Amino acid sequence: MNTRRLTQRMMALLTAPLIVGLLFAAVPIGAAPFDGGRTRFADPRFEQVWTRTDSEAVRSGRTWYWGPEPWFDYAEFYRQGANGLRTVQYFDKARMELNNPSDFGGPAQGVTNGLLVKELVSGRLQRGDDPYDVDMRGPSDVPVAGNPRNANPTSPGYGSFAGVATIDNGYRDPQRIGDRISLTIDRAGNLGQRPDLALPETEIVQYNSVTGHNIPRIFWDFMGQQGPIVIDGRIVRGPVVDWLFAMGLPITDAYWTRAQIGAVEQNVLVQLFERRVLTYVPTNPAGYKVEMGNVGQHYFQWRYPDLGTPWVSPEPREILVYASNVDTGSHWEVYRYDGNGQSQRITFNDHETVAFSWRRSWDPGQQSLLGDSRRAGTGFRQLYEFDIVTVYDGDNAWNARVRRLSYSDGQGWPMPGPFPGYLPNNTANDYNAAASPDGTKLVFVSDRMGNGSQELMLAPISGNNPVQLTGDGCVNETPSWSPDGRRIYWTANCAGTFDLYQAELNYINDGQDYVFANLVNARRLTDNRTDNRYVRLSPDGRTLAYSIKQEGRWQLALYDLVFGRTRIFAEPGNNEAPTWSADSRTLAFASDRTGNYEIYTIGVDGQNLARLTANGAQNRWPLWAQ
């Protein structure tokens, strides 16, 4: 079949025609997790909203309304968003959202900041405009005020307020204008009295009749505070915030709590609003007695419990691993490269194991490897996750955790799940598992449909009930995620040669244990009548590294997604399976220029070639940061 007729089969599932030829990809480049620029603003409108209150030109010693800088952005599922996704960016105090990128209405030009506190208290993660369109997670136990839970054991978490909060339940507190606040709440949600804390500044001066909650003077004054702000690039004086936009309606009354702040346990007055939390610490210095709680941090920990704390953590630096037969003489095992020519074996089995992607985290203890192995003994490649203990001490260590993610080899699966999904031929190989940048999903390759095809599949990170993304009957392989999670890049052979492709993910549904999506706006990026394989996207999202076959040999190549240009490295021997360093400046790859395959690194400028292994065995399939 002529390669130019490829689109007839691809269109069946991709829903948008593939464009033949070497194409300009028109990929927007912005901030995203793990790309080295997560403190950049993901959209200029986010920066404008932040600058209004938090730029140094206007703060003048007052507390933060958002935080010093953003530290995580991503395309999260939202049913009414474009392709079922919306751009979000997290700050210490909140999260900014763009539900509709074309909406520039209002002072914030379409930026919203989410009902995060309602979700934390109720345990219901909102997935769309319908208030009943939720994914149940369970209420958050992250402390509302003070240190993290491990250093703040008795302070109430968000779930502690469930019994006194208005969360679609009709709960209302009676109006108490003129009273001073002495009510307390503990971690178990128990209420008490501290008459000694009924301070003059806690006198109730407002009652919100919509949700039925009282607001004390100290918080009401903060909500209406006047001061310098930035409007249209000019510094003016006015209300620091539109409190309804920034905070939403109150969903609880104010309560005194005990919270560990640093090394001291203190009395903290806390009130929960739909979007934010206000805290009052009488002993704090002027300008910081009333503050926005760290709702952005707290929500992030609840939604992404495996990602650590990016607001205080350095960028993760993944270890270089590769596959080798140096000890077995036959099948592949995974090795960790320790530097200076030294490597350590980390998988020990009678059947091959190859790593394909990192599941990254700002908590080094939660990083893990995704790979495939025939260790189940059935002869079929299956997906596995190897924890960080495995990476350092080997999968034979007593405390190593190896978690199986796919069960398409005919063996029964544990209950509950991960359910293997549709298996028309009863057994299949699953491999090339790529973890999404936020660690919640994986795209992988499976031959379960038969007829020689290898299709892309999408599943939650648990591997439960994968859905098919491609249905073209082609050989698809080596998927790679964009930094913001919106696109997939991969290679496919439909008519005799492999080419590079990209497509957008269009989400129909998404939850912790299930996902449903398809591919749209697919593009073929190469059409050079030769093979282009082993593609990986750089962590900064700008460049595809892959291997191209020229004159019977494999060479390294880079495809610039911004300008649509290809550059090929002229190196001796076969040079295959490039993988990226975390800073997108260096490639690791396998080369047989000395007779057997060894692992090398080279700069993306073609300089600084270095040989890492020299063991006389076959060393292949390196994996670095991406």
C-alpha positions as CSV (number, residue, x, y, z in Angstrom):
1,M,0.0,0.0,0.0
2,N,1.3,3.5,-0.9
3,T,2.1,5.5,2.2
4,R,0.0,8.4,1.0
5,R,-3.1,6.2,1.4
6,L,-2.3,5.7,5.1
7,T,-5.0,8.2,6.2
8,Q,-7.8,6.0,5.0
9,R,-7.2,3.6,7.8
10,M,-6.0,6.0,10.5
11,M,-9.1,8.2,10.2
12,A,-11.3,5.4,11.5
13,L,-10.5,6.1,15.1
14,L,-8.4,9.3,15.1
15,T,-11.5,11.3,13.9
16,A,-9.4,14.0,12.2
17,P,-7.4,13.6,9.0
18,L,-3.7,13.1,9.2
19,I,-1.7,15.6,7.2
20,V,0.8,14.0,4.9
21,G,4.3,15.4,4.6
22,L,6.8,17.1,6.9
23,L,4.5,19.4,8.9
24,F,4.9,22.4,11.1
25,A,3.4,21.1,14.4
26,A,2.3,24.5,15.8
27,V,2.7,23.2,19.4
28,P,2.2,25.9,22.0
29,I,5.1,26.0,24.4
30,G,4.4,27.1,28.0
31,A,5.1,26.1,31.6
32,A,4.3,22.5,32.6
33,P,5.5,20.1,35.3
34,F,9.0,18.7,35.1
35,D,9.9,20.9,32.1
36,G,12.4,23.1,34.0
37,G,10.1,26.1,33.8
38,R,7.2,25.3,36.2
39,T,7.4,28.7,37.8
40,R,6.6,30.4,34.5
41,F,3.0,31.5,34.1
42,A,1.0,29.1,31.9
43,D,-1.1,31.9,30.4
44,P,-0.6,35.7,30.4
45,R,-4.0,36.1,32.0
46,F,-2.8,34.2,35.0
47,E,0.1,36.6,35.4
48,Q,-2.1,39.6,35.1
49,V,-4.4,38.3,37.9
50,W,-1.4,37.6,40.1
51,T,0.3,40.9,39.4
52,R,-2.8,42.8,40.5
53,T,-2.2,41.9,44.2
54,D,1.1,40.1,44.6
55,S,3.8,41.9,42.6
56,E,6.5,43.5,44.7
57,A,5.5,46.9,43.3
58,V,2.3,46.8,45.3
59,R,2.6,44.3,48.2
60,S,4.5,46.7,50.5
61,G,4.7,44.1,53.3
62,R,1.2,42.8,53.1
63,T,0.4,39.1,53.0
64,W,0.2,37.1,49.8
65,Y,-3.1,36.6,48.1
66,W,-1.8,33.9,45.7
67,G,1.8,33.2,46.7
68,P,5.3,34.2,45.5
69,E,5.1,32.3,42.2
70,P,3.2,29.4,40.5
71,W,4.7,26.0,40.9
72,F,2.6,23.5,38.9
73,D,0.4,23.7,35.9
74,Y,-1.4,21.0,33.8
75,A,-4.4,20.2,31.6
76,E,-6.9,18.7,34.0
77,F,-10.1,17.0,33.1
78,Y,-13.1,19.3,32.9
79,R,-16.1,18.0,31.0
80,Q,-17.0,21.4,29.4
81,G,-13.4,22.3,28.5
82,A,-11.8,22.0,25.1
83,N,-11.2,18.3,24.5
84,G,-12.5,17.7,28.0
85,L,-9.5,19.6,29.5
86,R,-8.8,23.0,31.0
87,T,-5.5,24.7,31.9
88,V,-4.9,25.1,35.6
89,Q,-2.0,26.5,37.5
90,Y,-1.3,26.1,41.2
91,F,-0.1,28.7,43.7
92,D,0.3,28.4,47.5
93,K,-3.0,30.0,48.2
94,A,-5.2,28.8,45.4
95,R,-5.5,27.5,41.8
96,M,-6.2,29.6,38.7
97,E,-8.2,28.0,35.9
98,L,-9.1,28.7,32.3
99,N,-12.3,26.8,31.5
100,N,-12.7,28.4,28.2
101,P,-9.5,29.8,26.6
102,S,-11.5,32.0,24.2
103,D,-13.4,33.8,27.1
104,F,-11.8,37.1,27.9
105,G,-14.8,38.5,29.7
106,G,-14.7,40.3,33.0
107,P,-11.8,41.9,34.9
108,A,-10.1,38.6,35.2
109,Q,-10.5,37.9,31.4
110,G,-12.0,34.5,31.9
111,V,-9.7,33.3,34.8
112,T,-11.5,31.6,37.7
113,N,-10.0,30.0,40.8
114,G,-12.2,27.0,41.7
115,L,-14.3,25.8,44.6
116,L,-11.3,24.0,46.0
117,V,-12.3,24.2,49.7
118,K,-15.8,22.7,49.0
119,E,-14.0,19.8,47.3
120,L,-11.6,19.3,50.2
121,V,-14.3,19.3,52.8
122,S,-16.8,17.1,50.9
123,G,-14.3,14.7,49.2
124,R,-16.0,15.3,45.9
125,L,-13.7,16.3,43.0
126,Q,-15.7,18.4,40.6
127,R,-15.4,17.2,37.0
128,G,-17.7,19.7,35.2
129,D,-20.3,22.4,35.5
130,D,-22.9,20.0,36.9
131,P,-22.5,20.0,40.7
132,Y,-23.3,16.3,40.8
133,D,-20.6,15.5,38.2
134,V,-18.0,14.4,40.7
135,D,-15.3,11.8,41.4
136,M,-15.4,10.6,45.0
137,R,-12.1,10.9,46.8
138,G,-13.0,11.2,50.4
139,P,-12.5,14.4,52.5
140,S,-9.0,15.7,53.0
141,D,-7.2,15.4,56.3
142,V,-4.6,17.9,55.4
143,P,-4.5,20.5,58.2
144,V,-6.4,23.7,57.4
145,A,-3.7,25.8,59.2
146,G,-0.2,25.3,60.3
147,N,2.4,22.7,59.5
148,P,1.9,19.6,57.4
149,R,0.1,16.7,59.1
150,N,3.3,14.8,60.1
151,A,4.3,17.9,62.1
152,N,0.8,19.0,63.1
153,P,-0.9,15.9,64.4
154,T,-3.9,17.4,66.3
155,S,-4.9,20.3,64.1
156,P,-8.3,19.8,62.3
157,G,-8.2,18.9,58.6
158,Y,-10.7,19.9,56.0
159,G,-12.9,16.9,56.7
160,S,-13.1,17.9,60.3
161,F,-15.5,20.7,59.2
162,A,-17.9,18.5,57.3
163,G,-20.5,18.6,60.2
164,V,-20.5,22.4,60.3
165,A,-20.1,23.2,56.6
166,T,-22.7,24.1,53.9
167,I,-21.9,21.6,51.2
168,D,-25.1,21.1,49.2
169,N,-26.7,19.9,52.5
170,G,-28.8,22.8,53.6
171,Y,-26.7,23.4,56.7
172,R,-27.0,27.0,58.1
173,D,-25.8,28.7,61.3
174,P,-28.1,31.2,63.0
175,Q,-27.3,34.9,62.8
176,R,-25.1,36.0,65.7
177,I,-24.3,39.6,64.9
178,G,-22.6,41.3,67.8
179,D,-21.3,38.0,69.4
180,R,-17.7,37.4,69.8
181,I,-16.3,34.0,68.7
182,S,-15.3,31.5,71.3
183,L,-16.3,28.3,69.6
184,T,-13.5,25.8,69.0
185,I,-13.2,22.8,66.7
186,D,-10.7,19.9,66.9
187,R,-9.5,17.2,64.5
188,A,-12.4,14.9,65.2
189,G,-14.9,17.7,64.4
190,N,-15.9,18.2,68.1
191,L,-17.0,21.7,69.1
192,G,-16.0,23.3,72.4
193,Q,-15.8,26.7,74.1
194,R,-12.8,29.0,74.9
195,P,-14.3,32.2,76.5
196,D,-10.8,33.6,76.9
197,L,-10.5,33.8,73.0
198,A,-13.6,35.9,72.6
199,L,-11.5,38.9,71.6
200,P,-12.9,42.2,70.5
201,E,-11.7,41.7,66.9
202,T,-13.7,38.5,66.6
203,E,-17.0,40.3,67.0
204,I,-19.4,39.2,64.3
205,V,-20.3,42.1,62.0
206,Q,-21.8,40.3,58.9
207,Y,-24.1,37.5,58.2
208,N,-24.3,35.9,54.7
209,S,-27.9,34.9,54.1
210,V,-27.1,32.8,51.0
211,T,-25.1,30.1,52.8
212,G,-26.1,31.1,56.4
213,H,-22.8,32.0,58.0
214,N,-21.4,34.7,60.2
215,I,-18.2,36.7,59.5
216,P,-16.2,38.3,62.3
217,R,-14.8,41.9,62.0
218,I,-11.2,40.8,61.6
219,F,-12.0,38.8,58.5
220,W,-14.6,41.3,57.1
221,D,-12.1,44.1,57.3
222,F,-9.5,42.0,55.5
223,M,-12.0,41.1,52.7
224,G,-12.7,44.8,52.1
225,Q,-9.2,46.0,52.5
226,Q,-8.1,48.9,50.3
227,G,-4.5,49.3,49.0
228,P,-2.2,49.6,46.0
229,I,-3.0,47.3,43.1
230,V,-2.0,47.0,39.5
231,I,-4.7,47.7,36.9
232,D,-3.8,47.8,33.2
233,G,-0.2,48.1,34.1
234,R,-0.7,51.1,36.4
235,I,-0.5,51.2,40.2
236,V,-3.7,52.6,41.6
237,R,-5.5,52.4,45.0
238,G,-8.6,50.3,45.4
239,P,-10.1,47.1,46.9
240,V,-7.3,44.7,47.0
241,V,-9.6,41.8,46.0
242,D,-13.1,41.2,44.8
243,W,-13.7,38.9,47.7
244,L,-16.6,37.1,45.9
245,F,-14.3,36.2,43.0
246,A,-11.3,35.4,45.2
247,M,-13.0,33.6,48.0
248,G,-16.5,32.7,47.2
249,L,-19.2,32.5,49.8
250,P,-18.5,31.4,53.4
251,I,-19.3,27.7,53.9
252,T,-18.6,27.7,57.7
253,D,-18.6,30.1,60.6
254,A,-15.2,31.0,62.1
255,Y,-13.8,28.6,64.7
256,W,-10.7,28.7,66.9
257,T,-8.3,25.8,66.4
258,R,-5.0,24.7,67.7
259,A,-2.3,24.4,65.1
260,Q,1.5,23.7,65.1
261,I,3.1,26.6,63.3
262,G,6.8,26.1,63.0
263,A,8.0,24.9,66.4
264,V,5.1,26.5,68.4
265,E,1.5,25.4,68.9
266,Q,-0.8,28.4,68.6
267,N,-4.4,29.5,68.6
268,V,-5.6,30.1,65.1
269,L,-9.1,31.5,64.1
270,V,-10.1,29.7,60.9
271,Q,-13.0,30.3,58.5
272,L,-13.7,28.3,55.3
273,F,-15.0,29.9,52.1
274,E,-15.9,28.1,48.9
275,R,-12.5,29.0,47.3
276,R,-10.2,30.0,50.2
277,V,-9.6,29.8,53.9
278,L,-8.9,32.8,56.1
279,T,-6.7,32.4,59.2
280,Y,-6.1,34.9,62.0
281,V,-3.1,34.4,64.4
282,P,-3.1,37.2,67.0
283,T,0.6,36.8,67.6
284,N,1.7,37.3,64.0
285,P,3.3,40.6,62.9
286,A,1.2,43.4,61.5
287,G,0.2,42.7,57.9
288,Y,0.3,38.9,58.5
289,K,-2.2,38.5,61.3
290,V,-4.9,37.6,58.8
291,E,-3.8,35.5,55.8
292,M,-5.1,33.4,53.1
293,G,-4.6,29.7,54.0
294,N,-2.4,27.6,51.8
295,V,-5.4,26.1,50.0
296,G,-3.4,25.5,46.7
297,Q,-0.8,23.4,48.5
298,H,-3.5,21.5,50.5
299,Y,-5.6,20.8,47.4
300,F,-2.6,19.6,45.4
301,Q,-1.7,17.1,48.2
302,W,-5.2,15.8,48.1
303,R,-5.6,15.5,44.4
304,Y,-2.0,14.4,43.7
305,P,-0.9,12.4,46.7
306,D,2.0,10.9,44.8
307,L,3.6,14.1,43.5
308,G,5.2,15.4,46.7
309,T,5.6,19.1,47.4
310,P,6.8,21.1,44.4
311,W,6.5,24.5,46.2
312,V,9.5,23.6,48.4
313,S,11.2,20.8,46.5
314,P,14.0,21.0,43.9
315,E,13.4,19.5,40.4
316,P,13.5,15.7,40.4
317,R,16.6,14.3,38.7
318,E,15.9,10.9,37.3
319,I,18.6,8.2,37.2
320,L,19.8,6.8,33.9
321,V,18.8,3.1,33.5
322,Y,19.2,0.7,30.6
323,A,18.7,-2.9,29.6
324,S,21.6,-5.4,29.3
325,N,22.3,-9.1,29.0
326,V,25.8,-8.7,30.6
327,D,24.9,-11.2,33.5
328,T,22.4,-13.4,31.8
329,G,24.0,-13.8,28.4
330,S,20.5,-14.0,26.9
331,H,17.5,-12.0,28.2
332,W,17.4,-8.3,29.2
333,E,17.5,-7.1,32.8
334,V,17.5,-3.5,34.0
335,Y,20.6,-1.8,35.2
336,R,21.2,1.6,37.0
337,Y,24.1,3.7,35.8
338,D,26.0,5.1,38.8
339,G,28.6,7.2,36.9
340,N,32.2,6.7,36.0
341,G,31.5,3.5,34.1
342,Q,29.8,1.9,37.1
343,S,26.4,0.2,36.9
344,Q,24.2,-1.9,39.2
345,R,21.7,-4.5,38.3
346,I,18.2,-3.8,39.7
347,T,16.0,-6.6,38.3
348,F,16.6,-10.3,38.8
349,N,14.4,-12.7,37.0
350,D,14.4,-15.6,34.6
351,H,12.6,-13.6,31.9
352,E,13.4,-10.2,30.3
353,T,12.6,-6.9,31.9
354,V,12.9,-3.5,30.2
355,A,12.2,0.0,31.6
356,F,10.3,2.5,29.5
357,S,9.3,5.5,31.5
358,W,9.6,7.2,34.9
359,R,6.6,8.0,37.0
360,R,8.0,11.2,38.4
361,S,7.5,13.0,41.7
362,W,9.0,15.8,43.7
363,D,9.2,13.3,46.6
364,P,12.2,11.1,45.7
365,G,10.6,8.2,47.7
366,Q,7.6,8.2,45.4
367,Q,9.4,8.0,42.1
368,S,9.0,4.7,40.2
369,L,9.8,3.0,37.0
370,L,7.3,1.7,34.5
371,G,8.4,-1.1,32.3
372,D,7.4,-4.4,30.8
373,S,8.5,-8.0,31.7
374,R,7.8,-11.6,30.9
375,R,8.4,-12.5,34.5
376,A,4.9,-13.9,34.9
377,G,6.2,-16.9,33.0
378,T,3.6,-17.0,30.3
379,G,5.8,-15.7,27.6
380,F,3.8,-12.5,27.2
381,R,5.1,-9.0,27.9
382,Q,3.2,-7.4,30.8
383,L,3.3,-4.0,32.4
384,Y,4.9,-3.5,35.8
385,E,5.7,-0.6,38.2
386,F,9.0,-0.8,40.1
387,D,9.3,1.4,43.2
388,I,12.4,3.5,44.2
389,V,13.6,0.7,46.5
390,T,13.9,-1.5,43.5
391,V,15.9,1.2,41.6
392,Y,18.4,1.5,44.4
393,D,18.5,-1.9,46.0
394,G,17.1,-4.2,43.4
395,D,13.7,-6.0,43.0
396,N,15.1,-8.8,45.2
397,A,15.4,-6.5,48.3
398,W,13.1,-7.5,51.1
399,N,11.2,-4.2,51.0
400,A,11.1,-3.7,47.2
401,R,7.6,-3.3,45.7
402,V,6.9,-4.5,42.2
403,R,3.4,-3.9,41.2
404,R,1.8,-5.6,38.2
405,L,-0.3,-3.3,36.0
406,S,-1.6,-5.5,33.2
407,Y,-3.2,-9.0,33.1
408,S,-3.6,-9.7,29.4
409,D,-1.5,-12.9,29.4
410,G,-4.4,-15.2,30.3
411,Q,-3.6,-15.2,34.0
412,G,-6.4,-14.2,36.4
413,W,-6.3,-10.7,37.8
414,P,-6.7,-9.8,41.5
415,M,-10.0,-8.5,42.7
416,P,-10.6,-5.6,42.6
417,G,-8.7,-5.1,39.4
418,P,-6.8,-4.1,37.5
419,F,-9.3,-5.5,35.0
420,P,-7.4,-6.3,31.8
421,G,-10.1,-4.8,29.5
422,Y,-11.2,-6.1,26.1
423,L,-9.2,-9.2,24.9
424,P,-10.7,-10.5,21.7
425,N,-7.9,-13.1,21.4
426,N,-7.8,-14.0,25.1
427,T,-4.0,-13.2,25.4
428,A,-1.8,-10.3,24.4
429,N,1.5,-8.5,25.0
430,D,1.4,-5.1,26.7
431,Y,4.5,-2.9,26.7
432,N,6.0,0.6,26.1
433,A,4.1,2.0,29.2
434,A,4.5,5.8,29.4
435,A,3.3,7.5,32.6
436,S,1.6,10.8,32.2
437,P,3.4,13.9,33.6
438,D,1.0,14.1,36.5
439,G,1.4,10.4,37.3
440,T,-2.3,9.5,37.0
441,K,-2.4,7.7,33.7
442,L,-0.4,5.6,31.3
443,V,-0.4,5.1,27.6
444,F,1.0,1.8,26.3
445,V,1.1,-0.5,23.3
446,S,-0.8,-3.8,23.0
447,D,-1.2,-6.4,20.3
448,R,-4.5,-7.6,21.8
449,M,-6.5,-6.9,18.6
450,G,-4.5,-9.4,16.5
451,N,-3.9,-9.2,12.8
452,G,-0.4,-8.1,13.4
453,S,-1.5,-4.7,14.7
454,Q,0.0,-3.0,17.8
455,E,-2.4,-0.3,19.1
456,L,-2.1,2.5,21.6
457,M,-4.1,2.0,24.8
458,L,-4.9,4.5,27.6
459,A,-5.6,3.5,31.3
460,P,-5.5,4.9,34.8
461,I,-2.1,4.4,36.4
462,S,-3.5,1.3,38.1
463,G,-3.8,-0.3,34.6
464,N,-7.5,-0.9,35.2
465,N,-9.8,-1.4,32.1
466,P,-7.7,0.2,29.3
467,V,-9.3,1.8,26.3
468,Q,-8.1,1.7,22.8
469,L,-6.8,5.0,21.3
470,T,-5.8,3.8,17.8
471,G,-7.7,1.4,15.5
472,D,-5.8,1.6,12.3
473,G,-4.4,-2.0,12.1
474,C,-0.9,-0.5,12.0
475,V,2.2,-1.1,14.2
476,N,2.2,1.7,16.7
477,E,4.9,2.0,19.3
478,T,6.8,4.2,21.8
479,P,4.2,6.7,22.9
480,S,5.4,9.9,24.6
481,W,3.3,12.6,26.5
482,S,3.5,16.3,26.1
483,P,4.4,18.1,29.3
484,D,0.9,19.5,29.9
485,G,-0.7,16.1,29.2
486,R,-2.7,17.3,26.2
487,R,-0.9,15.4,23.4
488,I,0.6,12.1,22.6
489,Y,3.6,11.6,20.2
490,W,4.4,8.1,18.8
491,T,5.7,6.2,15.7
492,A,3.5,4.1,13.4
493,N,4.1,1.7,10.5
494,C,1.0,1.3,8.3
495,A,2.5,0.7,4.9
496,G,6.1,-0.4,5.2
497,T,7.9,2.4,7.0
498,F,7.6,4.1,10.4
499,D,6.7,7.8,10.7
500,L,6.3,10.2,13.6
501,Y,2.8,11.2,14.7
502,Q,1.1,13.5,17.2
503,A,-2.5,13.8,18.3
504,E,-4.5,15.5,21.0
505,L,-6.3,13.5,23.7
506,N,-10.0,14.2,23.8
507,Y,-11.4,13.1,27.2
508,I,-15.0,11.9,27.6
509,N,-14.7,10.7,31.2
510,D,-11.9,10.6,33.8
511,G,-11.7,9.2,37.4
512,Q,-9.3,7.6,39.7
513,D,-10.1,4.1,38.5
514,Y,-11.3,4.6,34.9
515,V,-10.7,6.8,31.9
516,F,-12.3,7.2,28.5
517,A,-10.7,9.2,25.7
518,N,-10.0,9.2,22.0
519,L,-7.4,10.9,19.7
520,V,-8.3,14.0,17.7
521,N,-6.4,16.4,15.4
522,A,-3.8,13.8,14.5
523,R,-0.9,14.7,12.3
524,R,1.8,12.8,10.6
525,L,5.1,14.7,11.2
526,T,7.4,12.8,8.8
527,D,6.9,11.4,5.3
528,N,10.5,10.7,4.2
529,R,10.0,7.2,2.8
530,T,12.3,5.7,5.5
531,D,11.9,4.4,9.0
532,N,11.7,6.8,12.0
533,R,11.5,5.0,15.3
534,Y,12.0,5.1,19.1
535,V,10.6,8.6,19.5
536,R,10.7,10.6,22.8
537,L,9.7,14.1,23.5
538,S,12.0,16.4,25.4
539,P,11.0,17.4,29.0
540,D,10.6,21.0,27.8
541,G,8.1,19.9,25.1
542,R,10.0,21.4,22.2
543,T,11.9,18.6,20.5
544,L,11.3,15.0,19.4
545,A,14.4,12.8,19.5
546,Y,14.3,9.6,17.5
547,S,16.3,7.3,15.2
548,I,16.1,7.5,11.5
549,K,17.3,4.8,9.1
550,Q,19.7,6.1,6.4
551,E,21.8,4.0,4.0
552,G,21.1,0.9,6.1
553,R,22.2,2.4,9.4
554,W,20.3,4.1,12.3
555,Q,21.2,7.6,13.1
556,L,20.0,10.0,15.8
557,A,17.6,12.8,14.7
558,L,15.9,15.8,16.3
559,Y,12.6,17.2,15.1
560,D,11.9,20.8,16.3
561,L,8.2,21.0,17.1
562,V,8.3,24.8,17.1
563,F,9.8,25.4,13.7
564,G,9.1,22.0,12.0
565,R,12.8,21.3,11.3
566,T,14.7,18.1,11.4
567,R,18.4,17.7,12.2
568,I,20.3,14.4,11.8
569,F,23.5,13.5,13.7
570,A,26.3,11.8,11.6
571,E,27.6,9.1,13.9
572,P,29.4,5.8,13.1
573,G,27.5,2.5,13.5
574,N,23.8,2.2,14.5
575,N,22.5,4.7,17.0
576,E,19.2,3.9,18.6
577,A,16.5,4.7,21.2
578,P,17.6,8.2,22.4
579,T,16.3,9.4,25.8
580,W,16.5,12.9,27.3
581,S,18.3,14.4,30.3
582,A,16.0,16.4,32.6
583,D,17.3,19.8,31.3
584,S,16.6,18.8,27.6
585,R,20.3,19.4,26.7
586,T,21.7,15.9,26.5
587,L,20.7,12.6,24.9
588,A,21.6,9.1,26.1
589,F,21.4,6.4,23.4
590,A,22.6,2.9,22.4
591,S,25.3,2.5,19.7
592,D,27.0,-0.5,18.2
593,R,29.9,1.5,16.8
594,T,32.4,-0.7,18.7
595,G,30.8,-4.0,17.6
596,N,28.4,-4.5,20.5
597,Y,25.8,-2.1,21.8
598,E,27.0,0.3,24.5
599,I,25.3,3.3,26.1
600,Y,26.6,6.8,25.2
601,T,25.6,10.4,25.8
602,I,25.8,13.4,23.5
603,G,24.8,17.0,23.7
604,V,21.9,18.1,21.5
605,D,24.4,20.3,19.7
606,G,26.3,17.2,18.6
607,Q,29.2,17.9,21.0
608,N,30.6,16.1,24.1
609,L,30.1,12.5,23.1
610,A,30.8,10.2,26.1
611,R,30.7,6.4,26.4
612,L,29.1,5.2,29.6
613,T,29.3,1.4,29.4
614,A,32.1,-0.9,28.2
615,N,31.3,-4.4,29.3
616,G,31.4,-6.2,26.0
617,A,27.7,-7.2,26.3
618,Q,24.6,-5.9,24.6
619,N,23.4,-2.7,26.4
620,R,20.2,-1.3,25.0
621,W,17.0,0.7,25.6
622,P,18.3,3.5,27.9
623,L,15.8,5.6,29.9
624,W,16.7,8.9,31.5
625,A,14.3,11.7,32.5
626,Q,12.1,11.3,29.4
